[in-house]
């Protein structure tokens, strides 16, 4: 079995993100085989980090791993994606509603600080850092909900949808709008208004349905 160093994992993560971009942009088409040798040549690396990158993409549902180490670009099931976004919106809304009632002052302070960091990140045009901070913002709300099972389930689904959400935020230039929506969610949580927090979160996540329309226009 290949052993992968920390440095190779970092390289693999960068390659996975680049290949993810190509898949969502339809540079790599559904059903197309991803040749390890050609990818290794493209990025100037050995095959070990390439295999790790392909495994990452498979875990995100973008690639299907077949016998004899063949990796195939998975077709996008738009109906299933719409269903997943719908469920995510419900889970995130429930998390926000619960957090409005249960979030501790220290967690609320962490959320406010993360929101400010996101604003700085957008102003300085650092989209890669935005993705990390955006996830942190939502995860603080999950913790604030005080329901470990809910936190686990929503985090799993959000991870499954993360490639598509990144595409939506960057290609549809939604980062600033998303930040403004975060501000309204934060205000509702600070006020302890469970109904408003749930409503604002529902609108925030359901807006990602526009991803499907955008992907269809790109096909």
N, C-alpha and C positions, 0 to 999 in steps of 0.2 A: 504493500500500500504506500502511495506517495505521502511524504511528510511535507507539510506546507509551513513555511516560516511566517512570522508576523508581517515581514516586508512583502512576501508574496501575497498574503491575504489582502494587504492594502492595494497592491497592484490589481488583484482579482476584483476587488470592489470597484475600482476605477473602470476596469474593463467592463464589468457587469453594467455599470451606469451608462457607458458609451453604447454598448450593445442594446440596452433597454431603449435608449433614445432612437436608435436605428429601427428597432422593432415597432415602436409606437409611431414613428414617422413614415413607416412603410418602405424604408430603405431595404429592410429585410422583410420579406413577405411571408405570410402564413404558409406553412408546409415546406419552407426552404430549409435545407440542411445547413447546420453551422459546422463548418470544417475546422477542427482544432488546429490543424497545421496552418491553414490560411489565416486564422485569427492570431495565432502565435506570431506569424510573420508580420501581420499588420501592426501589432503592438510591440514587436521586438522583444518577445519574452519566450520562456520555455512553455511546454504544454501543461505543466502542473498548475500555474495560476489560471490558465485558460479553462481547465476542467473545474476549478473552484468557481470561476465566474459563471460557467454554464450551470453549475449546481445552484448558485444563488438565483439565477434567472428561472430555473425550474421550480425553486421554492416559492417564487413570486407568481408562478403560473404563466409565465411568458414563453417558456420553453418546455418541450416534452422530451424526456430522456428515454431513448430506446435501446434495445440490446446492442452490444458491441460498441457502446459509448457514442452512439449517434444521437445528436441533439437536433430537434426539429422545432422551428418557430410555431408556436401554438396559435391557432385561429382565435380571434376575439369573438366571443359569444356576447353580442350586445344585449340580448334579452337578459342573460344571466348577470351581466354587469349592472344593468338597471335594477335588478332585484337585489343585488348586493348593496348598491348605494342606498336603496330604500331601507333595508334592514339596518345599515350603518347609521342612517339618519335617526332612526327610532332609538337605537342604543345610545348614540351620542346625546340625544335629547333627554333620555332618561338619566344619563350621567349628569348632565347639567342641572336638571331639576333636583336631583338628590344632592348635588354639591351645593346648591343654593341654600339648602337646609342644614347641611352638615360640615361644609368646608371650614377648617380651622383658620384663625387669623394668620398663622405663619404660612400656610399653603396659599392663602389669598395674596399675601405679600409676594410669595414666589411667582404667582401667576402674573401679578402686576409688573414685576421686574422682568419676566420673560417677554411680556407684551411690549415693554419699552425697548428691550433688546431687538425684538423683531422690527420695530419701527426704525431703529438705527441701521439694521441690516438692509432694509429696503432702501433707505436713503442713500446708502453706500453701494447699492447694487451688488449684493453678495447672495445670489440665489441658492448656492449650495448650503450656506450657513442658514439661510431662511428655512430650508427643508427640515433641518435638525431642530431649530427653535420652534417651528410650527408644531412638530410632533411633541416636543416638550410641553408646549402650551396645553395641548389636548390631554396629555398624560397627567398633568397636574390636576385637571378637572376630574379625570377618572379616579385618581387617588382621593380627591375631595369628596367624591360620591359616597365613600365609606362602604363600598360593596365589592369585595374582592372578586367574586365571581363575575359581576358585571365588568369590572376592570379587565379581567382576563379575556373575556369574550370580545369586547369591543376592540381591544388591542390586537387580537388575532385578526379580526376582520379588517381593521384599518391597515395592518401590515399587508394583507392580501391585496388591498386596493392601492397601496402606496405608489406603485409606478404610474398608475393612471392619474392619481391626484397630482403628482409632480408635473406630469405633462400638462394637465389642466392649468395649474398655477403659473407655469412658466410660458407655455405657448399661447395661452389666452390672456396673458398679462393680468392675472387675477391677484397677484400678491398684495397690491395696495388695497383692493376691495376686500380681500380676505382679512387683512389687518383691521380695517374699519369694522368688519363684522365681529372680529374678536373683541374689539373695544366695547361693542354693545353687549356681548355676552359677559364680559368682565364687569360692566356696570350693573347688570342684572344680578350677578353673583354677589357683588359687593353690597347690593341692596337687600339681599336675601329673598329676592323675588323669584320663586321657583317656577311659576307659570311663564314669566317673561324669559327667564333663562332657557327653559325648554323650547320655547317658541323661536327665540333667536338662534339657538343651536340647530334646530330643525331646518330653518331657512338657510343657514350657513352651509350645512352638509348637503341638503337637497339641491342647492345651486350647482353641485358637481354633476348633476344629471346632464348639464350642458356639455360635459365631456363626450357623451355619446353622440350628440349632434355634430360636434366638432370632428370626431373620429370618422363619422360617416361622410363628412364633406371632404376629408383627406383621402378616403379610399379611392 
